[in-house]
Amino acid sequence: MMPGMTNNHGNGPAGAPAEVAGVSAPITQRIVLVVILLITLLVAYVDRVNVSVLVTDGLFLDAMGITGQPVSIGLLMTAFLIAYGVSNVFIAPLGDVIGPRKAMTLSILLWGIALLLGGVATTFAFMIVSRVSLGIGEGMQWPMQSKYVKNWFSPAQRGKANAVWLVGLMVGPAVAMPFFTWIIHTLGWRPTFFVLASIGLVPLVLLWFFTTDHPRQNRWISSAERDAIEAGLKAELEAEAAVAAQSVGGSVKAFVGNYRFWLLTVFYACFASVWWGTMTWLPSYLKDARGFSWAAMGAWASLPYCLGTVNVILFGWLSDKVGRRAPFAALSMLGAAAGIYFGAHAPDNNTAAILLSLGIASIAIGLPSVWTLLQQIVPGRAVGAGAGMMNGVANGGSALAPVAIGFFISVTGGFMGGLMFLVALTLVGFACMSVLAFQKY
C-alpha cells in the first residue's frame, strides 16, 4: 500500500494526510489506474524494441536491402523518433482538450495500424513509413500517462505512482529482447509485427473500460478515496489558479518561459539519447563487436532493463521519501557515464556486458524524478502540453543518436566513437540536473 495516498494536483505542499475525513482513504482505483498505465507503457515499449533485434537478423536486413549499411539501420529508429517527437509536441496537446482516455485510445489504434504495415512491408521505404506511422501514433501516449498521474495523485505520491507505470519502460525491453530473439529464430521476422498488433488490444480494452480522466467520473471509486484525492489536489489547484493560468494557452506560456523546464528538457534529451542509442545498437554490439552467440546476446541485452526495473521502483520510492528529485536525476547520469565508458574499454567480454548493463540501468535512477519534476513545474491545465513538449523535443533531439552511432560505425568500423558520444551527453545531463539540485528541487 502506498503510504499517505491523498491527491494534490502538482505543486502543493507535501500532500494532505490520507485521513482527510477521519478515515484512512483507500487507494483501490489509483492502484488499478497505475497498473493499467504500467501495462500500456510495457506494450508500447515492446512495440518499439522489435527493430533492435530485427537488425541483427540477416534475413530482415536482406529483405530491406540494408545489409552492411549501418546508417540505414540507425535510420529505422531515427525515423520513428523524429515522428514521435513531432507528434508529442503538436498532437499530444489534443489530450488536454479531449482528455487522456480518448487520446490514449486513439494512440493505440494508430500504432496498431502502423505495426500491421510493418508486417507486410517489402521495401526499406515501406518500413520507414511504418516506423514513422508508429511514431505518430505513440506520440500521444506518454504525455497522457503523465496527465493521468497529475489528475489522480498528489505531489507527495507522484514519485511512487510514476515509478509504477515507468517500470513498463524497463520491463518492456527486458521481455522483448529474448522474446523477439525466439520468435525470429522460430517463425521469422514478419510475425513479430502481427503479434505486437494483437497484444495492443490488451491496453486498448483496459483504458477504455476501466479508467476515467478524473476521479469524480469513476463509477467504482469510493467516496472516501474520491474525497481524499480532491482534498489533496485542492492546494495545488489553488496555487495554480493564483498564477492566473485561466486557460491551456496561459498555462503553456507559464512553463515555456521557465528555464527550469528547459533544463529538464535538455536532461531528458540526454537521457533519451542514451536510451535509444543503446536500445538500437546494444544487441548488434554484443553480437558483432563482443562475439556473443545469438542466444547469449538476447540474455545480455535484456539485463540492463531488468536492473533498471529495480532502480525505477527503488528510487521512485526513495525520491518521495527524501522529498527531492533532481539529485537522483544527476546521479543517474554519472552512473551511466561510468558504466558506458568503462564497459566500452573493458578487455573481457563478460565484464564489458556487465558494466554496460549497469550504466544503461543507471539512467533509470532518475526516471521517476524527471516526470515528478515536470508535474511540479508545469501547471495542471497544461501538463499534457508540457509533457508532450518535453518528451517531443527530447526524443526528437535524441533521434540523432541511433544514426550518429551508425555513422561512427561506418567511418571507423567500430562502436567506440558512438559510445563516447553517449558518455559526453550524460555529462551534459548531469550538469543540467546539478543546477536544479543546487536549488533544492
One Martini backbone bead per residue (centre of mass of N, CA, C, O) as a GRO file, in nm:
protein
  441
    1MET     BB    1   0.096   0.036   0.023
    2MET     BB    2   0.061   0.371  -0.027
    3PRO     BB    3   0.161   0.617   0.146
    4GLY     BB    4  -0.028   0.894   0.172
    5MET     BB    5  -0.297   0.875  -0.023
    6THR     BB    6  -0.327   1.188  -0.160
    7ASN     BB    7  -0.449   1.454  -0.358
    8ASN     BB    8  -0.246   1.653  -0.564
    9HIS     BB    9  -0.192   1.877  -0.848
   10GLY     BB   10   0.149   1.921  -0.789
   11ASN     BB   11   0.268   2.207  -0.605
   12GLY     BB   12   0.221   2.137  -0.334
   13PRO     BB   13   0.239   2.024  -0.068
   14ALA     BB   14   0.303   1.711   0.060
   15GLY     BB   15   0.019   1.651   0.144
   16ALA     BB   16  -0.248   1.536   0.257
   17PRO     BB   17  -0.366   1.340   0.465
   18ALA     BB   18  -0.548   1.051   0.441
   19GLU     BB   19  -0.722   1.153   0.698
   20VAL     BB   20  -0.957   1.349   0.606
   21ALA     BB   21  -1.240   1.221   0.748
   22GLY     BB   22  -1.116   1.019   0.971
   23VAL     BB   23  -1.001   0.837   0.737
   24SER     BB   24  -0.858   0.585   0.559
   25ALA     BB   25  -0.776   0.609   0.243
   26PRO     BB   26  -0.831   0.447  -0.022
   27ILE     BB   27  -0.645   0.301  -0.335
   28THR     BB   28  -0.777   0.127  -0.554
   29GLN     BB   29  -0.803   0.303  -0.826
   30ARG     BB   30  -0.504   0.387  -0.835
   31ILE     BB   31  -0.395   0.107  -0.877
   32VAL     BB   32  -0.543   0.042  -1.135
   33LEU     BB   33  -0.427   0.271  -1.301
   34VAL     BB   34  -0.114   0.213  -1.280
   35VAL     BB   35  -0.134  -0.071  -1.401
   36ILE     BB   36  -0.243   0.016  -1.676
   37LEU     BB   37  -0.006   0.203  -1.741
   38LEU     BB   38   0.205  -0.018  -1.732
   39ILE     BB   39   0.092  -0.196  -1.959
   40THR     BB   40   0.099   0.019  -2.179
   41LEU     BB   41   0.405   0.078  -2.175
   42LEU     BB   42   0.505  -0.205  -2.220
   43VAL     BB   43   0.379  -0.242  -2.500
   44ALA     BB   44   0.511   0.003  -2.635
   45TYR     BB   45   0.813  -0.102  -2.587
   46VAL     BB   46   0.787  -0.359  -2.743
   47ASP     BB   47   0.726  -0.224  -3.014
   48ARG     BB   48   1.003  -0.056  -3.033
   49VAL     BB   49   1.221  -0.302  -3.001
   50ASN     BB   50   1.212  -0.500  -3.246
   51VAL     BB   51   1.428  -0.357  -3.431
   52SER     BB   52   1.681  -0.427  -3.258
   53VAL     BB   53   1.663  -0.734  -3.339
   54LEU     BB   54   1.622  -0.729  -3.647
   55VAL     BB   55   1.918  -0.605  -3.714
   56THR     BB   56   2.047  -0.909  -3.651
   57ASP     BB   57   1.889  -1.009  -3.906
   58GLY     BB   58   1.968  -1.110  -4.219
   59LEU     BB   59   1.685  -1.139  -4.353
   60PHE     BB   60   1.588  -0.856  -4.296
   61LEU     BB   61   1.818  -0.696  -4.429
   62ASP     BB   62   1.776  -0.820  -4.709
   63ALA     BB   63   1.475  -0.737  -4.748
   64MET     BB   64   1.562  -0.419  -4.710
   65GLY     BB   65   1.858  -0.356  -4.831
   66ILE     BB   66   2.081  -0.313  -4.547
   67THR     BB   67   2.331  -0.461  -4.574
   68GLY     BB   68   2.604  -0.292  -4.450
   69GLN     BB   69   2.409  -0.027  -4.337
   70PRO     BB   70   2.422   0.155  -4.055
   71VAL     BB   71   2.265   0.413  -4.122
   72SER     BB   72   2.000   0.272  -4.207
   73ILE     BB   73   1.958   0.125  -3.944
   74GLY     BB   74   1.938   0.384  -3.767
   75LEU     BB   75   1.689   0.504  -3.927
   76LEU     BB   76   1.466   0.328  -3.804
   77MET     BB   77   1.475   0.491  -3.531
   78THR     BB   78   1.486   0.786  -3.623
   79ALA     BB   79   1.212   0.801  -3.767
   80PHE     BB   80   1.045   0.746  -3.520
   81LEU     BB   81   1.152   0.985  -3.338
   82ILE     BB   82   1.069   1.220  -3.510
   83ALA     BB   83   0.765   1.157  -3.513
   84TYR     BB   84   0.735   1.143  -3.207
   85GLY     BB   85   0.819   1.433  -3.145
   86VAL     BB   86   0.609   1.581  -3.315
   87SER     BB   87   0.360   1.453  -3.180
   88ASN     BB   88   0.410   1.552  -2.894
   89VAL     BB   89   0.394   1.862  -2.960
   90PHE     BB   90   0.126   1.874  -3.175
   91ILE     BB   91  -0.079   1.634  -3.059
   92ALA     BB   92  -0.087   1.592  -2.746
   93PRO     BB   93  -0.257   1.854  -2.663
   94LEU     BB   94  -0.532   1.719  -2.730
   95GLY     BB   95  -0.555   1.583  -2.444
   96ASP     BB   96  -0.642   1.855  -2.296
   97VAL     BB   97  -0.927   1.841  -2.444
   98ILE     BB   98  -1.024   1.516  -2.456
   99GLY     BB   99  -0.842   1.348  -2.293
  100PRO     BB  100  -0.662   1.064  -2.206
  101ARG     BB  101  -0.851   0.833  -2.291
  102LYS     BB  102  -0.901   0.910  -2.590
  103ALA     BB  103  -0.605   0.958  -2.674
  104MET     BB  104  -0.498   0.666  -2.610
  105THR     BB  105  -0.688   0.513  -2.791
  106LEU     BB  106  -0.597   0.643  -3.054
  107SER     BB  107  -0.300   0.565  -3.030
  108ILE     BB  108  -0.337   0.253  -3.043
  109LEU     BB  109  -0.475   0.239  -3.317
  110LEU     BB  110  -0.238   0.363  -3.478
  111TRP     BB  111  -0.012   0.157  -3.392
  112GLY     BB  112  -0.152  -0.093  -3.507
  113ILE     BB  113  -0.140  -0.010  -3.804
  114ALA     BB  114   0.170   0.020  -3.819
  115LEU     BB  115   0.235  -0.281  -3.761
  116LEU     BB  116   0.091  -0.399  -4.007
  117LEU     BB  117   0.273  -0.257  -4.211
  118GLY     BB  118   0.539  -0.395  -4.121
  119GLY     BB  119   0.446  -0.695  -4.187
  120VAL     BB  120   0.414  -0.611  -4.520
  121ALA     BB  121   0.683  -0.519  -4.583
  122THR     BB  122   0.922  -0.498  -4.885
  123THR     BB  123   1.061  -0.225  -4.808
  124PHE     BB  124   1.237   0.026  -4.671
  125ALA     BB  125   1.035   0.256  -4.723
  126PHE     BB  126   0.791   0.109  -4.594
  127MET     BB  127   0.920   0.079  -4.314
  128ILE     BB  128   0.943   0.382  -4.261
  129VAL     BB  129   0.642   0.433  -4.263
  130SER     BB  130   0.585   0.255  -4.019
  131ARG     BB  131   0.768   0.410  -3.818
  132VAL     BB  132   0.628   0.684  -3.846
  133SER     BB  133   0.344   0.588  -3.763
  134LEU     BB  134   0.427   0.495  -3.482
  135GLY     BB  135   0.523   0.772  -3.379
  136ILE     BB  136   0.253   0.916  -3.407
  137GLY     BB  137   0.082   0.725  -3.230
  138GLU     BB  138   0.279   0.737  -2.963
  139GLY     BB  139   0.290   1.051  -2.897
  140MET     BB  140   0.030   1.057  -2.694
  141GLN     BB  141   0.083   0.853  -2.462
  142TRP     BB  142   0.287   0.967  -2.252
  143PRO     BB  143   0.153   1.239  -2.168
  144MET     BB  144  -0.111   1.093  -2.065
  145GLN     BB  145   0.012   0.947  -1.831
  146SER     BB  146   0.083   1.209  -1.682
  147LYS     BB  147  -0.205   1.318  -1.666
  148TYR     BB  148  -0.320   1.103  -1.486
  149VAL     BB  149  -0.135   1.155  -1.243
  150LYS     BB  150  -0.216   1.450  -1.202
  151ASN     BB  151  -0.530   1.378  -1.151
  152TRP     BB  152  -0.473   1.134  -0.907
  153PHE     BB  153  -0.207   1.271  -0.774
  154SER     BB  154  -0.002   1.379  -0.549
  155PRO     BB  155   0.309   1.503  -0.504
  156ALA     BB  156   0.381   1.291  -0.268
  157GLN     BB  157   0.296   1.035  -0.483
  158ARG     BB  158   0.435   1.053  -0.775
  159GLY     BB  159   0.688   0.889  -0.751
  160LYS     BB  160   0.544   0.616  -0.713
  161ALA     BB  161   0.348   0.628  -0.950
  162ASN     BB  162   0.563   0.663  -1.171
  163ALA     BB  163   0.724   0.407  -1.105
  164VAL     BB  164   0.515   0.200  -1.187
  165TRP     BB  165   0.475   0.275  -1.496
  166LEU     BB  166   0.789   0.296  -1.565
  167VAL     BB  167   0.852  -0.005  -1.558
  168GLY     BB  168   0.767  -0.059  -1.855
  169LEU     BB  169   1.028   0.057  -1.986
  170MET     BB  170   1.199  -0.195  -1.875
  171VAL     BB  171   1.028  -0.456  -1.916
  172GLY     BB  172   0.986  -0.452  -2.215
  173PRO     BB  173   1.283  -0.504  -2.309
  174ALA     BB  174   1.339  -0.750  -2.128
  175VAL     BB  175   1.124  -0.924  -2.280
  176ALA     BB  176   1.179  -0.865  -2.588
  177MET     BB  177   1.458  -0.969  -2.655
  178PRO     BB  178   1.407  -1.282  -2.613
  179PHE     BB  179   1.136  -1.300  -2.761
  180PHE     BB  180   1.234  -1.210  -3.048
  181THR     BB  181   1.454  -1.414  -3.077
  182TRP     BB  182   1.259  -1.655  -3.085
  183ILE     BB  183   1.066  -1.575  -3.313
  184ILE     BB  184   1.272  -1.534  -3.542
  185HIS     BB  185   1.396  -1.830  -3.521
  186THR     BB  186   1.103  -1.979  -3.564
  187LEU     BB  187   0.914  -1.766  -3.767
  188GLY     BB  188   1.029  -1.489  -3.807
  189TRP     BB  189   0.990  -1.140  -3.860
  190ARG     BB  190   0.688  -1.077  -3.931
  191PRO     BB  191   0.527  -1.188  -3.674
  192THR     BB  192   0.604  -0.964  -3.475
  193PHE     BB  193   0.392  -0.753  -3.572
  194PHE     BB  194   0.129  -0.922  -3.523
  195VAL     BB  195   0.169  -0.971  -3.225
  196LEU     BB  196   0.173  -0.672  -3.140
  197ALA     BB  197  -0.108  -0.591  -3.242
  198SER     BB  198  -0.257  -0.789  -3.050
  199ILE     BB  199  -0.149  -0.684  -2.773
  200GLY     BB  200  -0.280  -0.391  -2.800
  201LEU     BB  201  -0.571  -0.476  -2.698
  202VAL     BB  202  -0.531  -0.468  -2.396
  203PRO     BB  203  -0.500  -0.158  -2.332
  204LEU     BB  204  -0.751  -0.071  -2.484
  205VAL     BB  205  -0.959  -0.202  -2.294
  206LEU     BB  206  -0.863  -0.094  -2.020
  207LEU     BB  207  -0.887   0.213  -2.077
  208TRP     BB  208  -1.189   0.230  -2.173
  209PHE     BB  209  -1.329   0.054  -1.918
  210PHE     BB  210  -1.114   0.136  -1.644
  211THR     BB  211  -1.104   0.451  -1.705
  212THR     BB  212  -1.056   0.800  -1.608
  213ASP     BB  213  -0.973   1.126  -1.606
  214HIS     BB  214  -1.140   1.145  -1.332
  215PRO     BB  215  -1.250   1.051  -1.027
  216ARG     BB  216  -1.556   1.155  -1.053
  217GLN     BB  217  -1.608   0.952  -1.312
  218ASN     BB  218  -1.584   0.707  -1.126
  219ARG     BB  219  -1.789   0.428  -1.041
  220TRP     BB  220  -1.579   0.264  -0.829
  221ILE     BB  221  -1.531   0.483  -0.642
  222SER     BB  222  -1.493   0.594  -0.341
  223SER     BB  223  -1.565   0.854  -0.140
  224ALA     BB  224  -1.301   0.852   0.023
  225GLU     BB  225  -1.105   0.858  -0.215
  226ARG     BB  226  -1.215   1.106  -0.360
  227ASP     BB  227  -1.184   1.308  -0.124
  228ALA     BB  228  -0.878   1.272  -0.091
  229ILE     BB  229  -0.796   1.366  -0.368
  230GLU     BB  230  -0.932   1.649  -0.366
  231ALA     BB  231  -0.786   1.752  -0.115
  232GLY     BB  232  -0.495   1.721  -0.228
  233LEU     BB  233  -0.554   1.908  -0.495
  234LYS     BB  234  -0.642   2.187  -0.391
  235ALA     BB  235  -0.375   2.340  -0.339
  236GLU     BB  236  -0.271   2.328  -0.629
  237LEU     BB  237  -0.508   2.465  -0.774
  238GLU     BB  238  -0.480   2.732  -0.620
  239ALA     BB  239  -0.189   2.793  -0.705
  240GLU     BB  240  -0.250   2.799  -1.012
  241ALA     BB  241  -0.464   3.022  -1.002
  242ALA     BB  242  -0.261   3.241  -0.893
  243VAL     BB  243  -0.110   3.239  -1.184
  244ALA     BB  244  -0.339   3.283  -1.404
  245ALA     BB  245  -0.426   2.995  -1.537
  246GLN     BB  246  -0.715   3.003  -1.735
  247SER     BB  247  -0.557   2.846  -1.962
  248VAL     BB  248  -0.375   2.660  -2.164
  249GLY     BB  249  -0.219   2.895  -2.289
  250GLY     BB  250  -0.129   3.022  -2.019
  251SER     BB  251   0.019   2.770  -1.914
  252VAL     BB  252   0.225   2.747  -2.139
  253LYS     BB  253   0.364   3.019  -2.088
  254ALA     BB  254   0.459   2.950  -1.796
  255PHE     BB  255   0.671   2.714  -1.897
  256VAL     BB  256   0.826   2.826  -2.146
  257GLY     BB  257   0.961   3.064  -1.951
  258ASN     BB  258   1.101   2.824  -1.793
  259TYR     BB  259   1.420   2.720  -1.740
  260ARG     BB  260   1.365   2.452  -1.589
  261PHE     BB  261   1.221   2.312  -1.819
  262TRP     BB  262   1.478   2.314  -2.009
  263LEU     BB  263   1.662   2.152  -1.830
  264LEU     BB  264   1.481   1.905  -1.833
  265THR     BB  265   1.484   1.864  -2.142
  266VAL     BB  266   1.787   1.824  -2.180
  267PHE     BB  267   1.813   1.587  -1.995
  268TYR     BB  268   1.606   1.406  -2.152
  269ALA     BB  269   1.769   1.402  -2.414
  270CYS     BB  270   2.008   1.251  -2.293
  271PHE     BB  271   1.855   1.009  -2.198
  272ALA     BB  272   1.730   0.931  -2.479
  273SER     BB  273   1.999   0.886  -2.625
  274VAL     BB  274   2.090   0.650  -2.454
  275TRP     BB  275   1.845   0.474  -2.486
  276TRP     BB  276   1.829   0.461  -2.809
  277GLY     BB  277   2.120   0.395  -2.871
  278THR     BB  278   2.130   0.124  -2.708
  279MET     BB  279   1.875  -0.008  -2.814
  280THR     BB  280   1.972  -0.029  -3.113
  281TRP     BB  281   2.298  -0.143  -3.059
  282LEU     BB  282   2.345  -0.360  -2.841
  283PRO     BB  283   2.296  -0.628  -2.990
  284SER     BB  284   2.516  -0.575  -3.206
  285TYR     BB  285   2.753  -0.537  -3.016
  286LEU     BB  286   2.742  -0.815  -2.878
  287LYS     BB  287   2.759  -0.984  -3.146
  288ASP     BB  288   2.995  -0.831  -3.315
  289ALA     BB  289   3.208  -0.705  -3.104
  290ARG     BB  290   3.183  -0.953  -2.868
  291GLY     BB  291   3.079  -1.251  -2.977
  292PHE     BB  292   2.802  -1.335  -2.918
  293SER     BB  293   2.556  -1.524  -2.920
  294TRP     BB  294   2.232  -1.521  -2.986
  295ALA     BB  295   2.138  -1.611  -2.703
  296ALA     BB  296   2.329  -1.431  -2.533
  297MET     BB  297   2.236  -1.164  -2.644
  298GLY     BB  298   1.943  -1.174  -2.535
  299ALA     BB  299   2.024  -1.183  -2.236
  300TRP     BB  300   2.213  -0.933  -2.215
  301ALA     BB  301   2.005  -0.722  -2.339
  302SER     BB  302   1.805  -0.752  -2.079
  303LEU     BB  303   1.965  -0.668  -1.820
  304PRO     BB  304   1.938  -0.352  -1.800
  305TYR     BB  305   1.616  -0.373  -1.757
  306CYS     BB  306   1.614  -0.534  -1.501
  307LEU     BB  307   1.779  -0.333  -1.333
  308GLY     BB  308   1.600  -0.083  -1.396
  309THR     BB  309   1.348  -0.175  -1.245
  310VAL     BB  310   1.468  -0.148  -0.964
  311ASN     BB  311   1.539   0.156  -0.984
  312VAL     BB  312   1.259   0.273  -1.027
  313ILE     BB  313   1.133   0.172  -0.763
  314LEU     BB  314   1.341   0.264  -0.551
  315PHE     BB  315   1.370   0.578  -0.646
  316GLY     BB  316   1.075   0.652  -0.632
  317TRP     BB  317   1.049   0.607  -0.328
  318LEU     BB  318   1.297   0.778  -0.232
  319SER     BB  319   1.208   1.056  -0.344
  320ASP     BB  320   0.963   1.077  -0.155
  321LYS     BB  321   1.115   1.049   0.110
  322VAL     BB  322   1.309   1.299   0.062
  323GLY     BB  323   1.170   1.530  -0.145
  324ARG     BB  324   1.373   1.482  -0.391
  325ARG     BB  325   1.497   1.473  -0.746
  326ALA     BB  326   1.759   1.589  -0.886
  327PRO     BB  327   1.986   1.413  -0.754
  328PHE     BB  328   1.895   1.150  -0.900
  329ALA     BB  329   1.931   1.250  -1.189
  330ALA     BB  330   2.233   1.309  -1.164
  331LEU     BB  331   2.322   1.023  -1.079
  332SER     BB  332   2.232   0.876  -1.338
  333MET     BB  333   2.452   1.006  -1.526
  334LEU     BB  334   2.705   0.910  -1.381
  335GLY     BB  335   2.650   0.606  -1.405
  336ALA     BB  336   2.637   0.600  -1.715
  337ALA     BB  337   2.919   0.706  -1.776
  338ALA     BB  338   3.080   0.484  -1.631
  339GLY     BB  339   2.962   0.227  -1.763
  340ILE     BB  340   3.019   0.295  -2.063
  341TYR     BB  341   3.318   0.358  -2.052
  342PHE     BB  342   3.426   0.092  -1.913
  343GLY     BB  343   3.283  -0.107  -2.103
  344ALA     BB  344   3.426  -0.018  -2.371
  345HIS     BB  345   3.730  -0.082  -2.231
  346ALA     BB  346   3.687  -0.369  -2.181
  347PRO     BB  347   3.846  -0.672  -2.252
  348ASP     BB  348   3.615  -0.828  -2.133
  349ASN     BB  349   3.309  -0.932  -2.230
  350ASN     BB  350   3.154  -0.973  -1.962
  351THR     BB  351   3.241  -0.710  -1.830
  352ALA     BB  352   3.123  -0.525  -2.045
  353ALA     BB  353   2.826  -0.616  -2.014
  354ILE     BB  354   2.796  -0.538  -1.717
  355LEU     BB  355   2.874  -0.235  -1.733
  356LEU     BB  356   2.665  -0.155  -1.942
  357SER     BB  357   2.421  -0.241  -1.778
  358LEU     BB  358   2.471  -0.046  -1.541
  359GLY     BB  359   2.464   0.213  -1.708
  360ILE     BB  360   2.180   0.186  -1.831
  361ALA     BB  361   2.033   0.143  -1.554
  362SER     BB  362   2.102   0.425  -1.425
  363ILE     BB  363   1.890   0.604  -1.576
  364ALA     BB  364   1.648   0.499  -1.393
  365ILE     BB  365   1.690   0.669  -1.137
  366GLY     BB  366   1.561   0.947  -1.284
  367LEU     BB  367   1.277   0.887  -1.402
  368PRO     BB  368   1.065   0.961  -1.182
  369SER     BB  369   1.181   1.249  -1.128
  370VAL     BB  370   1.134   1.393  -1.402
  371TRP     BB  371   0.816   1.364  -1.391
  372THR     BB  372   0.776   1.503  -1.119
  373LEU     BB  373   0.901   1.773  -1.201
  374LEU     BB  374   0.705   1.835  -1.425
  375GLN     BB  375   0.444   1.826  -1.238
  376GLN     BB  376   0.559   2.077  -1.078
  377ILE     BB  377   0.617   2.300  -1.306
  378VAL     BB  378   0.351   2.232  -1.450
  379PRO     BB  379   0.054   2.319  -1.506
  380GLY     BB  380  -0.230   2.133  -1.502
  381ARG     BB  381  -0.372   2.233  -1.778
  382ALA     BB  382  -0.063   2.168  -1.930
  383VAL     BB  383   0.066   1.879  -1.895
  384GLY     BB  384   0.034   1.764  -2.177
  385ALA     BB  385   0.198   1.982  -2.323
  386GLY     BB  386   0.454   1.957  -2.151
  387ALA     BB  387   0.508   1.657  -2.199
  388GLY     BB  388   0.511   1.677  -2.506
  389MET     BB  389   0.745   1.876  -2.531
  390MET     BB  390   0.960   1.726  -2.376
  391ASN     BB  391   0.936   1.454  -2.525
  392GLY     BB  392   0.963   1.565  -2.814
  393VAL     BB  393   1.231   1.718  -2.801
  394ALA     BB  394   1.399   1.487  -2.682
  395ASN     BB  395   1.336   1.267  -2.900
  396GLY     BB  396   1.410   1.435  -3.143
  397GLY     BB  397   1.706   1.475  -3.057
  398SER     BB  398   1.766   1.160  -3.014
  399ALA     BB  399   1.747   1.071  -3.318
  400LEU     BB  400   2.060   1.101  -3.370
  401ALA     BB  401   2.192   0.863  -3.220
  402PRO     BB  402   2.158   0.608  -3.402
  403VAL     BB  403   2.285   0.743  -3.662
  404ALA     BB  404   2.553   0.831  -3.532
  405ILE     BB  405   2.653   0.549  -3.465
  406GLY     BB  406   2.641   0.451  -3.756
  407PHE     BB  407   2.852   0.653  -3.857
  408PHE     BB  408   3.089   0.558  -3.680
  409ILE     BB  409   3.093   0.273  -3.795
  410SER     BB  410   3.142   0.349  -4.097
  411VAL     BB  411   3.412   0.512  -4.042
  412THR     BB  412   3.567   0.307  -3.815
  413GLY     BB  413   3.442   0.002  -3.763
  414GLY     BB  414   3.320   0.098  -3.477
  415PHE     BB  415   3.180   0.181  -3.137
  416MET     BB  416   3.342   0.393  -2.968
  417GLY     BB  417   3.245   0.672  -3.068
  418GLY     BB  418   2.945   0.632  -2.990
  419LEU     BB  419   2.989   0.584  -2.684
  420MET     BB  420   3.132   0.861  -2.626
  421PHE     BB  421   2.894   1.031  -2.711
  422LEU     BB  422   2.713   0.935  -2.474
  423VAL     BB  423   2.892   1.027  -2.242
  424ALA     BB  424   2.877   1.331  -2.304
  425LEU     BB  425   2.568   1.353  -2.260
  426THR     BB  426   2.562   1.276  -1.958
  427LEU     BB  427   2.719   1.533  -1.864
  428VAL     BB  428   2.504   1.733  -1.948
  429GLY     BB  429   2.275   1.619  -1.771
  430PHE     BB  430   2.422   1.661  -1.503
  431ALA     BB  431   2.439   1.970  -1.516
  432CYS     BB  432   2.135   2.032  -1.520
  433MET     BB  433   2.065   1.885  -1.241
  434SER     BB  434   2.259   2.046  -1.061
  435VAL     BB  435   2.100   2.306  -1.060
  436LEU     BB  436   1.839   2.189  -0.926
  437ALA     BB  437   1.979   2.072  -0.678
  438PHE     BB  438   2.084   2.346  -0.569
  439GLN     BB  439   1.761   2.442  -0.557
  440LYS     BB  440   1.604   2.196  -0.407
  441TYR     BB  441   1.452   1.975  -0.612
   0.00000   0.00000   0.00000
